[in-house]
Amino acid sequence: MTGQLSFPRQHARTQRFTLGAPRAFAVAPDDSRVTFLRSRSGTDRANLLWVYDLEERREYPAADPAALLGGADEELSAEERARRERSREGSAGVIDYATDLAVELAAFALSGRLFATELRAGVTRRLPTPGPVIDPRPSPDGRHIAYVAQGALRVTDANGGAGDRALALPEGDTVTYGLAEFIAAEETQRSRGFWWSPDSDALLVARVDDAPVRRWWIADPAHPDREPAEVAYPAAGTDNAEVRLVLLGLDGSRTEVEWDRQRYPYLAQVHWSAYGPPLLLVQARDQRSQLYLAVDPDSGRTRTVHVDEDPVWLDLFPGVPAWTPDGRLVRIADEGGARVLMVGDRKLTSGALHVRAVLDIGEEDVLFSASPGADADLPERPGEIGVFRAWYRGSGDQGGWEAVGKRPFPAVHSAVRGGEVIVLSYAEPERPGATVEVVRPAADGSAEPLAEIASYAERPVITARPHLVFAGERDIPCAVLLPAGHTADDGPLPVLMDPYGGPHGQRVLAAHNPHLTSQWFADQGFAVIVADGRGTPGRSPAWEKAVRDDLAEVTLRDQVDALRALAERYPLDLSRVAIRGWSYGGYLAALAVLRRPDVFHAGIVGAPVTDLRLYDTHYTERYLGHPDEQPAVYAANSLVTDEGLSRAADPHRPMMVIHGLADDNVVAAHTLRLSSALLAAGRPHEVLPLSGVTHMTPQEQVAENLLLLQVDFLRRSLGAS
């Protein structure tokens, strides 16, 4: 049956081949079991909670949403829908879960109800609570479960008995306890709003008041009888939500945590473990200064542990800050032109690695992910992400690091660790999907295989064949994809540039599945190029920060340079060049056809940011500063300002602009303003509005037909057959 599907239909039905793939792993600290989420097939949206017993070498479902709901459809609250939009979550069933410290008990929300799972027994029961329930989390000792319902932070007994109570109730309609605000969830990688104490007797809880945030209203023109949705959106230069942190004891006590919230308004990360006091990372609005603060739980006062400053901006990273078991601060820092791993005052890595995230902290080492760094020899192919261990004490006290599960070829790795056991996932360019192995590292650097977690993801009906190369004087990472069977004798091909090309979005990866859609476009008769120019992650701090104040010019220049350099190596017809992209890629596609029509002859512009004053505070101000302080910078980088439009050149090139009308991240006003400006300037363009579609396009028919419509537009615009 799979072989009968077209790629666009299969791509849409499988949600980009993510359904059926195992994810969200946790490993018990005694290394006895692994828990994870996975649906039953590559087209089933509903995730089950699974357990793999490492002693008995078997897996079993511990929570099945179909059985728990009795076959009824899921019902999602507005708050839950917003959380899923922020995390770009398109699946169903058990979409996330949390466990106690021993990984004996798991808790999750399903259709607004609270469920608890005894993982050893594989038994799940519903706990009676007020709803709808959001983000339930067991206490470390497994005796309680905290959760959010109707803006209140509540706690209930894990055994399902009496004891459900509110620890904090919202004082007004604009206040919530225990939820991440828009900026935290969308930009700072903080998706949660409360943290248990290691003794299970208290919680640190974010109190968010979004009253200062401007209100926007998002209507559905296809349903004029419905009220517009009200959205608190902190656009660049406007007020953010007010975020405080309170310490709530199970005994009813309440202590407010104190720091200079006026100077450091962003609560970026929170860490609370048995190895030290609660640890906060708070960031200044201009993101050039941030404090690591230790909290006194008795008084709520904070002391500064470390200060980071950077004249451009400071990035945030997964897994840090945190304490080692002996009480040293773990952080990732930009030092000497490299992104390095720090424990206390000691640098554990060099410029040979570009550290990306901390995955786990052990008694003697830190497990982390990294790419080849600025001081490393240029790898044969770009896009590799590895998993490494670095020692900070014990047998490895002399320092040093080693790769975990290193493959003899480029690949993209990730990992989760329990005690000694590691769940290691890796994807490679030549094989679809990812392989998930459970391994135990040995003293000689090898890894003993213990098990493999099966994936039920569908095998794509096409095979991606990315040429991973570096292009031009700046060694721009690129993926080049040609039609199946194309040879040099077949002549030059029309070109499709297919970038994201901006901050946070690395597209050139040493893996197979990220290149499938580009390969499908190539098989329609195009040479497809994906170029990760300056501003994209994974290279060096200087590479990422080169876009400060000049997003438009720098990122567009690198697309042009990559194209011209690759034309010397591949059969490219430079008289027929198009570009397509979504979100930042959509912005880049519009820039290309408007400002460089001598290079680009058509553009597909998806969900573009066209007026940078309409995008959020944390993201936009990091790259362009405050709009009141740098209005000229905003004008030059926006597409719809007089300054931005004055940079548009002749000749006019065809443009297809696509936007979901329910998008609450890049609102449809961006496309409407662009269309109005293009119409006033007499520039040809098409607008494809998607009713009921957000920044994601999870609807199967929408996702499938979007690909087909784009190919039709490209053929019409470039004269390609």
N, C-alpha and C positions, 0 to 999 in steps of 0.2 A: 504493500500500500504506500509506504513511504516513497518508493521509487517513482510512483505515479504523480506525486505532487510536484508542482513547480517550486523553484527555490523561493520566490516571494511568498507563496502560501505557506510553505514549510517554515520559513524564517519567522513569519508572523504567528503561526500556530504554536510554535515551540518557544515563543518569546525570546527570540535570538538564541535558541538552543540552550537556554538556561534551565528549562523545566526538566525535571528528572535527574539533574546533577546534584550530588550531595554538597552541602554547605553548612555554615554556622556550627563548626565543630567545637566540642569541649572535651577535655581529657581529665578523667579523675586523677587526683594527685597521687593515689596509690597505683596508678597505671593499670587498673583493672578493666576499664571500659571507656568507650568513646561514644559521645552522643552527637547527633547531627540531624539536619532536616533534609528531606528529599521527597519528591512526589513519586507516585507509582509508575509513571511513564513520562516520556518526553513530550506529551501533549496534555498532561494532567496538571492543572494549576495548583491543586490542593496539596500542600506539604504535610507530611507526617513527621512526628518526632520519633527517631530511631535510636536504638542502642546497639553498639557492637561490643559483645563480651569478649575481651581479649584472652581470658582464661579458657573459655569454652570454644573460642573461635567461631562464634555465630552472631548473627544480627537478628533483631526482632523489633517490630513496631511497638512503641510505648504509648503513643497517642495518635489516634486516627480521627481526623475531623469529621469524616462522614458518619462514623459510629457515634461520636460525641454529640453531633447535631441531629442525629436521627434522620439524615437525608435532607434536612431543611437547608435553604440557602443562607449564606452568611449575611448578617446585617452590620454595616459599619457606621459608626458615629462620624460626625463632621470632623471631630478631633483626630480620629483614627485615619480618616481619609487624608487629612493634612499631613500626618506623620508619614504615611506611605508615599505621598507625593514628594516630601522632602528627601526620603531615602530612595526614591525611584523604584519602589517596590510594586511589581505588577502581579505577583503570584497571590495565592489564597491559602486557606487552611492555617497551619501554624507557621507564621512568617518570621517569628523570632521567639526566643525563650531565654530565661535566666535560671541559674542553678545556685544551690548553696555551695559552700566551700568544698565539701567532699564530693560534689556531683552525685549526690544521692537523691535529691529532690529537684524537680524542675517546675517552673510556673510559667504559664502563658495565657494570653487572652485570645478567645475565639468567639466571634460574633458578639463582642462586648461582655462576655462572661468569663469568670476566672476559673481556671483549671490548674490542678496540681498533679504531678506525676511522680510516683515512686519508681525510680529508674531501674533499680535492681529487679523489682517484681514486674515492671512493665504495666503497672496499674495506674489509671488516670481517673480522677474524680472531680466533679464540679463543686466549688465552694460557694455557698450562698453569700452574696455580697450585693451592695448597691451597684448600679452600673450606669452607663457602659464603662467597663474596666479598660484601663490603658497601662501598659508597661509594668506588669507585675514582676516583682523581684523578691526571691526568698532571702531571709537573713542568713548570714554565714553559717549559723548553727542549725538552720533548717526548721526552726520552730515557728517562725512568723513569715508572712508575705506582705510586703508593702506594695501599694498600687495607687493609681490616680483614678478618681471618678468625679465627674462634674467639677473639675478644678480643685478638688480637695485631695490631700495626701492622706491615705487611709492605711490601716494595718489590720490584718486578721490572723487568726491562728492557723497554722499550716495543716493541722489535723481536722479542720472543718468544724470545730466546735464553736462555742461562743467566743466573743472577744473582738469582733469587728468594730472598729472605732475610727473616727477622724482625728488625726494629729494636728491638722491645720485646715481650716475652712477659708475659702476665698472671701475677702471683705467686700468685694464688689464684682460686677460683671466683667471687668477688665483684668481681674487678678486670677492667677492660677498658682497652685503649689505642685512641684514635682514634674513639670513639663519643660522641655527645652523650648526657648523662644525661637522665632523664625530665623534669626541670624545664627544662633548656635547650631540649629539643625541643618540649615542650608549651607553655611560657610565655614564654621569653626570645627566641624567634625565632632561636635558634642550633641549626641542624639538623646541624651537622658537628662533628667532633672532632679534625681535624688540618689544618695549613696549611703549604704549601711555602714555602721561602725563595725570594726573587726570583732567587738564583743557582743554584737547583735542587740545592744540596748539603746541605740540612738540612730538617727539619720541626719545627714546633711541634706537640706532641701532647698532648691531654687524657688524663690518667690518672684514671679514675673508679673509686672503690671504694664500692659501695653496701651494704657490710656494716652501717653504722650505721642504714640505713633499715629501718623496720618491714616485716615481711612480711604480705601479705594473700594469701588463697587464693580464687580465683574458680572455682567449680564449674559444671558444666553439668548441671542437674537432669534434662534429657532423656536424659542418658547417664551413669547412676550408676556404670557400670563404668569410667569414665575418671577418672584422677587429677585433682584440681583443679590449675589453673595457679597457680604461685607468682608473685606480683607484688611488687616492692619499691616501695611507694607512700609518698611523703613527705607524710603528711597534716599539716594545719595544726598547728603547735605541736610537731611531732616532728622528728627529725633528718633532714637532707638527706644525699645522697651526698657523700662527700669528693672534691673535684675539685682536682687539681693540674695543672700544666703543665710538660712537660719538652721540652727542645730536643735532638733526636736527629740526629746527623750521619750522612751516608752512610758516613763513615769509621769508624763504630762509637762515636763519642763520645756522651756523655750529660751534659746540664747541667740541673739543676732551676731553674725560674723561681721567684723569691722575691717574695712580697708578703704582706701581713697577711691571711692567709686566715681567721683567726679573726674579724676585724672585717668583712672583705669576702669572704664565702664564695662569692658567685655570680660565676662567670666568664661574663659576659653576652655579650661579643663579642671577637673577635680579628681584627686586620688586619695583613697583612705584605705590603708592596710595596717597589718599588725606591726609593721616595721618602722613606723614613725607617726607623727601627728598628721591630721588632715593636711593635704597639700593642694594649694590652689595655683593656677596660672591665670593671671589677670593681665589684660592687654590694654594699652592706650588706644584712643580712637584713631590716631594716625598710624598705629601698628609699628611704630619705630622704637617702642619701649615696652617691656613687659616684666612683671615681677613674679617670682616664685615665692609663695607665702606659706608659712606653716601656721596652723590655727591652734590656739589654746582652747580645747573643748570646754574648759570650765568658765572662761571669761568671754570667749569669742574674739579676743584680740589676736592680731596676726603679727608675725615677725618676718622680715625679708630674709630669705635663704640665698637668693641669687637674683641678679638683674641682668637682663639682656637688652642691648641697644644696637640699632642698625640704622645708618643714614638713609636706607632705601625702604625696606620693610622687613618684618620678622615673620617667618612662616611658622605654622603650627603642624605638629606631626602626631600620628597615631601612637599610642602607648606611652607617651611621656607628657608631663613629668611623673616620676614614680620614685619610690625608695628601694634600695637594695635591702636584703635581710640584715645587713650590718649598719643600716641607717644612712647610706650615702645617696645623694641626689643623682638620678639618671635623667639625662636630657640629650637632645640632639641640637647641635650648634653649627653655625657657619663660622669657621675659623681658618684664616690663612688661605682663603679661596676654596676651601673644601667643606663639605657637610659631614661632620664627624659625630661619633658617639662618645659622650662624656659620662664618667662616673665620678662624682665629686669633682676634684680639680684635675682628674687624670683623663687624658685623651686615649681612648682605646683603639681608634682606627686612624688611618691616614688618608691622604688625598687619593689613594688607590681605590677607595670605595666612596660612593655617594650614598650615604645612609638615608633610608626612606621611612622606616618605622621600627619601633621596638615591639617585639612579639611576645617576649616573656623574660622575666628576670629570675635567675636561679640562685642557688647558694654561692656559686663561684663564677657564674658567667651570665652574659646577656645574649639572648637570641634576638636577631634583628634581620631585616631585609635591606638590601642595598643593590645598587647598580654600579657598573664600572665608573670610577671617579675621574676627576679632571687630571690627576697625575698618573693614571693608568695608561698603558699603551692602548691605542685605539683598537677596540675589539674588531674581529673580522666582520661581525654583523651587529647592528644596533638592536636595542629593545630587550636586553637581558635583565632580569631581576632575580637575584639569588637570595638564599637564606644562609646566615652565618652565625657563628658563636664567637664571642669575644670574652676573654677572662679578665676579671678584676681582682681575684684573690685565689688562694689555694694553690693547687698544682700548676695553674697557669698564671701565677702572680707576676711572672716576668712579662706579661702582656701577650699580644698576638691574637690572631683570629683565624678561623678556618671555615670553609664552606661546609654546609650540611646537605648531603644528598646531591652533590655537584654532578651534573650530567656532562657528558663529553661533547655537548653541543649547546648552543644558546637555548634558553628556556625562560619561562616566567614562573617563579616559585612563590609559594606562601606556606605558612606553617602555624600550628598551634601546639603547645606543649603542656603536659601534665606534670608528672615527676620527672622521669627520664624519657618517657615515650613521647614521640613527636608525630603528629599527623602532618605529612608533607604532601602538598599538592603541587603539581607542575604541569604546565602546558608547553607544547613545543610547536614549531612552525609546520612540521611535516605530518602531524597527526591531529585530527579534530578532537575537541573537548579537552579534558584534563584528567590526569591520573592522580589518584589519591592513595597514598601508601601510609601505613602505620609502621614506624621504624623506631629502633632504639640505637642511638649513636654509640659507637665503640671508642675506646681510648685511642685507637690508631687513626681516627678520622673517618672510618667507614661507618655504614649504617646497616644494622641487622634488620631485615624485613620481617615484620610480624603479621601483617594482614594488608589486604587491599580493599578499600571501600568501593563497591560497585556504583557505576553511574548508569542511570536509565535514560540519559539524554539521547535524542535521536542523532543518527549519523547524517550529516548534510548530504543532499543529493548532488552537490558540487564539491570540488576539491580546490581549496585556495592554494595558490602557488606564489607566495610573496617573495620577491627579490629584496632582501633587506640590505640596504647599502647606505653609504654616506655620500653626500653630494655637495659640490662647490667648495669654495675656500674655507667656509666655516664648518665643513663636515656635518651638514644638516642630515639628521637621521631620516631615512625615507624607506617606504615600501613601494615597489613597482610591481604592478600586476598586468599581465598581458593575456589576450584571449587564448583559450586552450588550443594548442596546435599551431599557434602563430610562429612563423619563421621570418628571417630577415628578407627572404625573397618575396614575401607577401606585401612589402611596401610599408610606408609610414602609416601610423594610426592616428585618428583624432584622439585628443587627450582630455581626460577628466581628472582634474585635481580634486581630491576628496579629503580635505583636512578637517580637523578640529582647530588645531593651530594656535591655541591660546592657553592661558593658565589653567592648571588642574587637569588638563586633558591630554594624556599621552596616547597617541594612536598607533605609533610604530612600536609594536611589541613582538618579541620572539615567540609568538604563539600562532595557532592556526585560526581559531574562530574569529578573532577580531578583524580578520581580513576577508571574511566570507562575502559580505555585501559588496566590497570593492571588487572582489573577483567576479561576482555576478555581473556587475557593470562592465568589467573588462570583457566578459564573454558575450556581451552585446555588441562588441566591436570597437572597444576603446582601450587605449593604454591608460591605466589608472595609476595616479601617483598620490600617495599619502606622505606628506612632509611635516615633520615636527620641528618647526623653527624655534627661534628664541622666544622665551616665555613659557614653553611647554616644560613639564617636569622631567626629572630623571637624569639630568646632565651635569650641571654645576650651579652653584648659587649665582654666579655672574650670568650664565645663560638664561636663567629664569628671570633675573632682575633687570635684564637689558631693555625691558618694555616699559619701564617706569616713565610716566608722562607721555608715552608715545606708542601706545598699543597699536594704533592703525598702521603707522608707517613701518615699524620694525617687523611686525608679523606679516604684513603684505610683501615687504621686500624679500623676506626669506622664502615665500612661496614662489616668487618670480625667479630668484636665484637658483632654487632647487630645480625648477622646471628647465631653465636654460642649461644647467650643468648636466642634467640627465639626458637632454637632447643630444649630447655628444656620445652617449653610450647606448641609447635605445631608439627604436624607429618611431619617432614622434613627429607628427604633423603640426608644426607650430602655427599654421594658419587656421587651425581648428582646435581651439582650446576652451574648455568649459571648466567651471568650478561649482561644487555643491558643498553644502554644510548645514549643520543644525546648531542652534544656540550661538556660541562664539563662532563656530564654523559658518553659520548663516551670516553673521556680521562680517566675517572675513570674505565670504563670497560676494556680498554686496559691495564691500570696499573694492574688490578686484575688478568687477565689471564697471564700476563708476569711475574709479581713479586710474585704472590701468587697462582701458579698452584696447590699447595697442598690443596687449598680451592676451587678455581674456575676451572671448567672443560670446559667451553666454554664462548665466549664473542661476543656480537654484539656491534660493535664500530661505532657509528654514528657521522659524522662530528666532529672528535676529534681534539683537539689542541695537537699536538705531539711535536712540536718544539716551546717552549715558547718565543723564540726570534722573532717568526713570528706573535705573537698576539699583540694587540694594547698597546700603552704606558700607558694610565691611569689605565686600568684594571691590566695589568701584573706587572707594577712597584709598584702598591699598595701592592701586596702580596709578591713579590720577590725582590723588590728594582730595581736599575738600573743595566742592564746586564754588563756594563763596570766596575761597582763597586763590583758586586757579581756574577762573571761568574760561580763559582762553584755551587752556588745555582740554577742557570738556568740549568746547566748541570745535576744536580741531579734530578731535577723535570721534565725534558723533557724526552720523550720516545726514541728519535732517536739519542741522543748524545752517545758518547762512554761510558760516565759515566752512563747514563740512561740505555743503553743496557746491561751494565755489571751487572746490578741488576736483569736482567731477569733470571728466574730459570727454571729448568727442573721439570717435563716433559713438552714438547711442547703441547699446547692446541689449539684446532680449534678456529678460529677467523673470523668473517664476518665484513668487514670494508665497510661502506657506506658513500658516500660523493656527494653532489651536485656540479657539475663542475662550476656553475655560482655563487657560494658562494663568497661574497665579505667581509664577516666578518671572518669566519674561512675558509681561502682559501684552495682549493683542494691540494695545495702543502703539507699540513700537512699529508694527507693520502698517497700521492705519496711517500713522504720521509719515512713514516712508512713502506709501502709495500716494498720499496727497502731495508730497513734495515732488515725486516723480511726475505726477500728472501735471502739476503746475509748470514743470520744466519741459514738458512735452516728451518725456522719455517713455518708450514702450515697456510695458511690464504686464504680467499676469498675477492675480492674487487668488490663492486657493485657501479660503477660510474653512476650518475644520470644526464643525459644531460639536460641543461637548467634549472636546479633546484638550488635554492639559499639556504640560511641557513634555510629557511622555506621550507615546502613541501606542498604547497597549492593545487597542481594539484590533482584532484580527483583520477584518476587511479593510480598515483604514490603513494599517501598516502594509498590507499586501498591495493595495491599489496605489499607495504613494510611490512605491518603487516603480510600478508600471507607468504611471503618469510622468515620472521624472525621465525615464528612458525616452518616452514619446517626445517630451519637450526637447531633450538633447538632440535627438535625430532631426527634429524640425529646425532647430536653431543652428546646428552645425552642418546640416546637409549630409549627415551620416546615414548609411543604409542599415 
